[in-house]
Amino acid sequence: MSEMASDEGENIIPFQLQFDKPIPFQIKIAEWNPEKDLLAMVTEDSKILLHRFNWQRLWTISPGRPVTSLCWRPDGKAIAVGLEDGTIALHDVENGKLLRSLKPHAVAVVCLNWEEDEQSNTDAIENFSVYEDRTSRFFPPAPRAPKMPGVVAGDSSFMDDGEDSLAELSNTSFRKFNILCSGDRDGSICFSIFGIFQIGKINIHELSVPVPHLNEHASCQLLKASIYKVALSKDLCRLVVMCTGELRDCNIKSREEKFSVQGQHGLHCLAMDTSIFWKRKYELHQVAQQASNIEDLTEVIRASLSVMSKQWADAMKTFHDKFHSLSTLIIDNGLESSPQEEFLSLLGGARISPALNQFLVNSLGEVGVKRVLKSVCGTGQELQLVVLDHLQPAAEIIGFRMGELRGLSRWRARYQGIGLDEILLNEATENAGLLLVQVQRFMMVLSSVVQQFSNFFNWLVRSIKYLMQEPNDQLLSYNGELLVVFLKFLYDQDPVKELLELSEAGDDIEIDLKTIGRIKELLHFGGFSDTDFLQRTLPKEFQHMESSFKTALQMPFTTISRKISCMKLLLLCPLQLSTTQTRTTIPMSLSFYKNELSDDTTCQSGYTDYISFQVPDETFPETPNCIGIAKGFKENSSNERNGYTSLEAVLLSIPNDYSCVDLSLYKDKELVLLMNKTSENSEGSGEACMMVVQTGDLPFISISRSTSLDQWELDDLKGSIVFLEMENGKVRKVPHSAIAPLAVSASRGVACVFAERRRALVYILEEDEDEELSEDK
């Protein structure tokens, strides 16, 4: 065994305490912004807080559901929040407003990791050409969802104000390619491009884990797996997953060697091959850019249809409520006629019935007619504006973007490999065009109906003036033929409502045979193949288009999911079931650091993974209180052919009177440990300390392949434990008992420690960061 000597030299880190403040709540999650001095925190009651470095609070939001995970977008402009019900909500850093919510999971999202490709999107002379979005050449800015009575804030998955954050979220043309990874409680991992477009999903229970130790075809499965952390490499080529579960053989013959660890619950590490993101990032970027904007625009159409349906229903209710009394008066007067017949009789010059006279003069009156006229015709004009300003431009841009995707799909050499199917996109593009046809039909019907209602009300005003023997020469004229058509066909029918309803199967709109024949004749000119579109309502046509779009994009989703595979399995240590029942009992950290001699043009060995975790005491009862550090797990190495894996590991023993609270990898080759002093102190509030360990100075041991995969990996390290010393110069005492989480910002060189007695302490880890932070503050 070896000891880690104290470091009294030049590398002493000052750990300057910036402030020690009381807080009114306990914190369960905390993450520093990667670009700014901002700390996002989640309280025990799932409120999300954003504080500046000087502890000034910027905003507080409450998602209304338990928050289970949190991470920042790489540029620091948005924050992803994982919720108990499987939802991932994206919030704007400026004000906390909801930008988008997705539901890729069915259960709690327990971990999030958001990484971007570090390579530039520009060419050698800084000209941007790869991701140009041509839509802005032909269309004005995309419309937003309409803000009219009937829309309740929060009903959609978008924010409800007019800020530009949503547009910035969808405008990915000049942004580096990035992937949001999310893991849930049931072992599923989802991948979303730019955090908004879902492109893949795997479940670690269903993965075939290779076991080359036995033979090249042997594989196993992880049962009862539970994900703790995920980390995607910065070149997007590898994903490392920390999880627990039982290892069971899948296709290992009975005569072959069995695992001594089989059937035991343990802490495992999986290396996943996600190189498809790196190899096809240009293609995926363009597909995600078009598809995510189409998804935005479908929400605009959905909101528009909702507004239009409610507005028209309210107007028709006003009309029917006002004119229902005429039917009652007709019955009370013993007449057998209908309201339409009474109006036609008056129009024809016959003697007016007492019931109609009482209705027009006493019940309705001129004021009542004008009120209903304003409600119905005013609503008709509002619906026309919704169509012209929101629904129609959204449908037009969708059609254009569908065409762009269809064009990409024809480049089979590049896009067939990611599942872009030309036939499915042809159908989706056709349905987008048919939606525009339906929009035009709706506008024609709406205009005709509003005109006939207006004509009817103008006639009623003249009739009321005549009955009251008042002059009516200055009133608007009316069209008698239109009035007859209205009374016979529109008075008790509602063609606008019929077009705005989501019809059930078998309730299609009736179309005459002559029109159907003309539609079939148009098939010879090409451009479409669906002859039943006129039988569908506007919402049904929208649903038809959206369904075909989702079907077309399901192919890339399925294709990418199948190309994500498990490369390696690392059996770290056994766990008792009691340990795995509580997720917060094992402090751990995953990070990737760029190799000094790496080639950015390839997808191999560009980054080294560092895995740090607290070893449960039951693993090594004779040597408890240890921290395990492993690196190089995902790398391919020629050493594997010589009997060794690329993995190197080391065990750190914490002093007996301290226990690990949390840990975090801090920059390259440094690990920050937060430890509580275990000695009893009934008078004070306890004591903790923070230590920075230089991993580059540790005696890492290569794990031999001869023992790999038939016993726990950490068994190889029992004889070479490094004992940490509290006299080390990289130790800072904390005057309170600490609790998880430990929030460390590698980019800003600061750490935030939370105490049991609701206090927050912020430390500056590096002296050269002090001046910079003070200036920012």
Long-range contacts (C-beta under 8 A, 24 or more apart in sequence): 1-719, 1-720, 1-721, 1-722, 1-723, 2-699, 2-720, 2-721, 2-722, 2-723, 3-722, 3-723, 3-725, 4-652, 4-693, 4-697, 4-698, 4-722, 4-723, 4-724, 4-725, 4-728, 5-725, 6-725, 6-727, 6-728, 6-729, 7-694, 7-728, 7-729, 7-730, 8-729, 9-729, 11-694, 11-729, 11-730, 12-729, 12-730, 13-692, 13-729, 13-730, 13-765, 13-766, 13-767, 14-764, 14-766, 14-767, 15-690, 15-732, 15-763, 15-764, 15-765, 16-763, 16-764, 16-767, 16-770, 17-761, 17-762, 17-763, 18-53, 18-750, 18-762, 18-763, 18-764, 18-773, 19-54, 19-55, 19-761, 19-762, 20-735, 20-759, 20-760, 20-761, 21-55, 21-759, 21-760, 21-761, 22-758, 22-759, 22-760, 23-754, 23-758, 23-759, 23-760, 24-758, 25-758, 26-739, 26-754, 26-758, 27-741, 27-754, 27-760, 28-741, 29-67, 29-69, 29-70, 29-741, 30-741, 30-743, 30-752, 30-754, 31-70, 31-71, 31-72, 31-743, 32-72, 32-743, 32-744, 32-745, 32-747, 32-748, 32-750, 32-752, 33-72, 33-76, 33-93, 33-745, 34-72, 34-74, 34-75, 34-76, 34-745, 34-747, 35-75, 35-76, 35-747, 36-76, 36-93, 37-748, 37-750, 37-773, 37-776, 37-777, 38-76, 38-93, 39-743, 39-752, 40-70, 40-72, 40-79, 41-743, 42-67, 42-70, 48-79, 48-81, 48-91, 48-96, 50-93, 50-96, 52-777, 53-748, 53-750, 53-762, 53-773, 53-776, 53-777, 54-777, 55-760, 55-762, 58-96, 59-95, 59-96, 60-96, 61-91, 61-96, 63-89, 66-108, 68-108, 68-109, 68-110, 69-109, 69-110, 69-111, 69-112, 69-182, 70-112, 71-112, 71-113, 71-114, 71-180, 72-114, 73-114, 73-178, 73-180, 73-195, 74-114, 74-115, 74-116, 74-176, 74-178, 75-116, 75-175, 77-168, 78-165, 78-169, 78-195, 80-112, 80-114, 80-180, 80-182, 80-195, 82-108, 82-109, 82-110, 82-111, 82-112, 82-182, 83-108, 83-109, 84-108, 86-184, 88-112, 88-180, 88-182, 88-192, 88-195, 90-169, 90-195, 90-196, 92-159, 92-163, 92-165, 94-165, 95-163, 97-159, 97-161, 97-163, 97-165, 98-154, 98-158, 98-159, 99-158, 99-159, 99-165, 99-166, 99-169, 100-157, 100-158, 100-166, 100-169, 100-195, 100-196, 101-157, 102-157, 102-192, 102-196, 102-198, 104-182, 104-190, 104-192, 104-198, 104-201, 105-182, 105-184, 105-186, 105-188, 105-190, 106-184, 106-186, 106-188, 107-184, 107-185, 107-186, 108-184, 108-185, 109-182, 109-183, 109-184, 110-183, 110-184, 110-185, 110-227, 110-228, 110-583, 111-182, 111-183, 111-227, 111-228, 111-229, 111-230, 112-180, 112-181, 112-182, 112-183, 112-230, 113-180, 113-181, 113-182, 113-229, 113-230, 113-231, 113-232, 114-178, 114-179, 114-180, 114-181, 114-195, 115-178, 115-179, 115-181, 115-232, 115-233, 115-234, 115-236, 116-176, 116-177, 116-178, 116-179, 116-234, 117-176, 117-177, 117-178, 117-234, 117-235, 117-236, 117-278, 117-281, 118-176, 118-234, 118-235, 118-600, 119-176, 119-600, 120-176, 121-174, 121-175, 121-176, 121-177, 128-173, 128-174, 130-282, 130-285, 131-172, 131-173, 131-174, 131-282, 131-285, 131-286, 131-289, 132-173, 133-171, 133-173, 133-289, 134-404, 135-293, 135-397, 135-400, 135-401, 135-404, 138-400, 139-393, 139-396, 139-397, 139-400, 140-393, 141-167, 142-167, 142-170, 142-293, 142-296, 142-297, 142-300, 142-393, 142-394, 142-397, 143-297, 143-300, 143-389, 143-390, 143-393, 143-394, 144-300, 144-390, 145-299, 145-300, 145-303, 145-304, 145-390, 146-303, 146-304, 146-307, 146-386, 146-389, 146-390, 148-307, 148-311, 148-382, 148-386, 149-310, 149-311, 150-306, 150-307, 150-310, 150-311, 150-314, 151-303, 151-306, 151-307, 155-306, 156-299, 156-302, 156-303, 157-299, 158-296, 158-299, 166-296, 169-194, 169-196, 170-196, 170-292, 170-293, 170-296, 172-285, 172-288, 172-289, 172-292, 173-289, 177-236, 177-277, 177-281, 177-284, 177-285, 179-232, 179-236, 179-274, 179-277, 181-230, 181-232, 181-239, 182-230, 183-227, 183-229, 183-230, 183-241, 184-227, 185-226, 185-227, 187-222, 187-225, 187-226, 187-227, 187-243, 187-245, 189-227, 189-230, 189-239, 189-241, 191-274, 191-277, 191-560, 191-564, 193-284, 193-285, 193-288, 193-292, 194-288, 194-292, 196-288, 196-292, 196-295, 197-288, 197-291, 197-292, 197-295, 198-557, 199-284, 199-288, 199-556, 199-557, 199-560, 200-557, 200-560, 200-561, 200-564, 201-557, 201-561, 202-272, 202-561, 202-564, 204-241, 204-243, 204-245, 204-270, 204-566, 207-270, 207-565, 207-566, 208-250, 208-565, 208-566, 209-247, 209-270, 209-566, 209-569, 210-566, 210-567, 210-568, 210-569, 211-249, 211-252, 211-569, 211-709, 212-709, 213-705, 213-708, 213-709, 213-710, 214-252, 214-256, 214-257, 214-709, 215-256, 217-251, 218-249, 218-251, 218-252, 218-256, 219-250, 219-251, 219-252, 220-247, 220-248, 220-249, 220-250, 220-252, 220-259, 220-569, 221-247, 221-248, 221-250, 222-246, 222-247, 222-248, 222-268, 222-270, 223-247, 223-248, 224-265, 226-580, 226-583, 228-583, 228-586, 228-588, 229-588, 229-589, 229-590, 230-590, 231-590, 231-591, 231-592, 231-609, 232-274, 232-592, 233-592, 233-606, 233-607, 233-609, 233-634, 234-592, 234-594, 234-606, 234-607, 235-278, 235-600, 235-603, 235-606, 235-607, 236-274, 236-275, 236-277, 236-278, 236-281, 237-273, 237-274, 237-275, 237-277, 237-278, 237-603, 237-604, 237-606, 238-271, 238-272, 238-273, 238-274, 238-275, 238-567, 238-592, 238-607, 238-609, 238-634, 239-271, 239-272, 239-274, 239-564, 240-269, 240-270, 240-271, 240-272, 240-590, 240-609, 240-611, 240-633, 240-634, 241-269, 241-270, 241-272, 242-267, 242-268, 242-269, 242-588, 242-590, 242-611, 242-613, 243-267, 243-268, 243-269, 243-270, 244-268, 244-575, 244-580, 247-569, 247-571, 257-710, 259-709, 259-710, 260-710, 260-711, 261-571, 261-574, 261-710, 261-711, 261-712, 264-574, 265-574, 265-575, 265-576, 265-577, 265-580, 266-571, 266-572, 266-573, 266-574, 266-575, 266-712, 267-572, 267-573, 267-574, 267-575, 267-586, 267-613, 267-616, 268-569, 268-570, 268-571, 268-572, 269-569, 269-570, 269-572, 269-611, 269-630, 269-633, 270-566, 270-568, 270-569, 270-570, 271-566, 271-567, 271-568, 271-569, 271-570, 271-609, 271-633, 271-634, 272-564, 272-565, 272-566, 272-567, 273-564, 273-565, 273-566, 273-567, 274-564, 275-603, 276-418, 276-560, 276-563, 276-564, 278-603, 279-603, 280-417, 280-418, 283-408, 283-414, 283-415, 283-417, 283-418, 283-420, 284-418, 284-560, 286-408, 287-405, 287-408, 287-415, 287-418, 287-420, 287-556, 290-401, 290-404, 290-405, 290-408, 291-405, 291-553, 293-397, 293-401, 294-398, 294-401, 294-402, 294-549, 297-394, 297-395, 297-397, 297-398, 297-401, 298-394, 298-398, 298-542, 298-546, 298-549, 300-390, 300-391, 300-394, 301-390, 301-391, 301-394, 301-395, 301-398, 301-542, 302-542, 303-390, 304-386, 304-387, 304-390, 304-391, 304-394, 305-391, 305-500, 305-538, 305-539, 305-542, 307-386, 308-383, 308-386, 308-387, 308-391, 308-500, 309-497, 309-500, 309-501, 309-539, 311-379, 311-382, 311-383, 311-386, 312-379, 312-383, 312-496, 312-497, 312-500, 313-497, 314-375, 314-379, 315-375, 315-376, 315-378, 315-379, 315-380, 316-376, 316-494, 316-497, 318-371, 318-372, 318-375, 318-376, 319-372, 319-375, 319-376, 322-364, 322-368, 322-371, 322-372, 323-364, 323-372, 325-359, 325-363, 326-355, 326-356, 326-359, 326-363, 329-355, 329-356, 329-358, 329-359, 329-363, 330-355, 330-356, 339-491, 340-487, 340-488, 340-491, 340-492, 343-487, 343-491, 344-484, 344-487, 346-463, 347-459, 347-480, 347-483, 347-484, 347-487, 352-467, 357-467, 360-460, 360-463, 360-464, 360-467, 361-464, 361-467, 361-468, 364-460, 364-464, 365-464, 366-461, 366-464, 366-465, 369-457, 369-460, 369-461, 369-464, 370-457, 370-461, 372-457, 373-453, 373-454, 373-457, 376-450, 376-453, 376-457, 377-450, 377-453, 377-454, 377-457, 380-446, 380-447, 380-449, 380-450, 380-453, 380-496, 381-450, 383-446, 383-496, 384-443, 384-446, 384-447, 387-439, 387-442, 387-443, 387-446, 391-439, 392-436, 392-439, 395-432, 395-435, 395-436, 395-439, 396-436, 398-432, 398-435, 398-545, 399-429, 399-432, 399-433, 399-435, 399-436, 402-428, 402-429, 402-432, 402-549, 403-429, 405-429, 405-552, 417-559, 418-556, 418-559, 418-560, 419-555, 419-556, 419-557, 419-558, 419-559, 419-560, 420-555, 420-556, 421-552, 421-555, 424-548, 424-551, 424-552, 424-555, 425-552, 427-548, 427-552, 428-545, 428-548, 428-549, 428-551, 428-552, 430-527, 430-528, 430-529, 430-530, 431-530, 431-541, 431-544, 431-545, 431-548, 431-549, 432-545, 432-549, 433-527, 433-528, 434-528, 434-530, 434-533, 434-541, 434-544, 434-545, 435-541, 435-542, 435-545, 437-533, 438-533, 438-536, 438-538, 438-541, 439-538, 441-499, 441-534, 442-496, 442-499, 442-500, 442-538, 445-495, 445-496, 445-499, 446-496, 449-490, 449-495, 449-496, 451-482, 452-482, 452-483, 452-485, 452-486, 452-490, 453-486, 453-490, 455-479, 455-482, 455-483, 455-486, 456-483, 456-486, 456-487, 459-483, 498-537, 499-537, 499-538, 500-537, 500-538, 500-539, 501-537, 501-539, 502-537, 502-539, 502-540, 502-543, 503-536, 503-537, 503-540, 508-532, 508-535, 508-536, 509-534, 509-535, 509-536, 509-537, 510-535, 511-535, 567-634, 568-633, 568-634, 569-709, 570-611, 570-630, 570-633, 570-647, 570-713, 571-709, 571-711, 571-712, 571-713, 572-613, 572-628, 572-630, 572-712, 572-713, 572-714, 573-615, 573-616, 573-619, 573-628, 573-712, 573-713, 573-714, 574-618, 574-619, 574-712, 575-616, 575-618, 575-619, 576-616, 576-618, 579-616, 579-618, 584-740, 585-616, 586-613, 586-614, 586-616, 587-613, 587-614, 587-660, 587-661, 587-662, 587-663, 587-740, 588-612, 588-613, 588-614, 588-663, 589-613, 589-663, 589-664, 589-665, 589-671, 590-665, 591-665, 593-667, 593-668, 593-669, 594-668, 604-635, 604-636, 605-635, 605-636, 608-632, 608-635, 609-633, 609-634, 609-635, 610-665, 610-695, 612-663, 612-665, 612-671, 613-663, 614-660, 614-663, 615-651, 615-714, 619-712, 619-714, 620-714, 620-718, 623-651, 623-653, 623-718, 623-721, 625-653, 625-654, 625-656, 625-658, 625-659, 625-660, 626-651, 626-652, 626-653, 626-654, 626-721, 627-651, 627-652, 627-653, 627-654, 627-660, 627-663, 627-671, 627-673, 628-652, 628-714, 628-717, 629-671, 629-695, 629-698, 629-700, 630-713, 631-695, 631-700, 639-702, 640-705, 643-704, 643-705, 643-706, 644-702, 644-703, 644-704, 644-705, 645-702, 645-703, 645-704, 645-705, 645-708, 647-702, 647-703, 647-713, 648-700, 648-701, 648-702, 648-703, 649-700, 649-701, 649-703, 649-713, 649-714, 649-716, 649-717, 650-698, 650-699, 650-700, 650-701, 650-717, 650-720, 650-722, 651-714, 651-717, 651-718, 651-720, 651-721, 651-722, 652-693, 652-698, 652-721, 652-722, 652-723, 652-724, 653-721, 653-722, 653-723, 653-724, 654-724, 655-723, 655-724, 655-725, 655-726, 658-689, 658-726, 661-688, 661-738, 661-739, 661-740, 661-742, 662-738, 662-740, 662-741, 662-742, 663-742, 664-742, 664-743, 664-744, 664-751, 665-746, 666-692, 666-744, 666-746, 666-751, 666-765, 667-746, 669-694, 669-695, 669-696, 670-694, 670-695, 671-695, 672-742, 672-744, 672-751, 672-765, 673-724, 674-734, 674-738, 674-740, 674-742, 674-753, 675-738, 676-737, 676-738, 677-737, 685-735, 685-736, 685-737, 685-755, 685-756, 685-757, 686-736, 686-737, 686-756, 687-733, 687-734, 687-735, 687-736, 687-737, 688-733, 688-734, 688-736, 688-737, 688-738, 688-753, 688-755, 689-726, 689-731, 689-732, 689-733, 689-734, 690-731, 690-732, 690-734, 690-742, 690-751, 690-753, 690-763, 691-724, 691-726, 691-728, 691-730, 691-731, 691-732, 692-730, 692-765, 693-724, 693-730, 694-730, 698-722, 732-763, 734-761, 736-761, 748-772, 748-773, 749-773
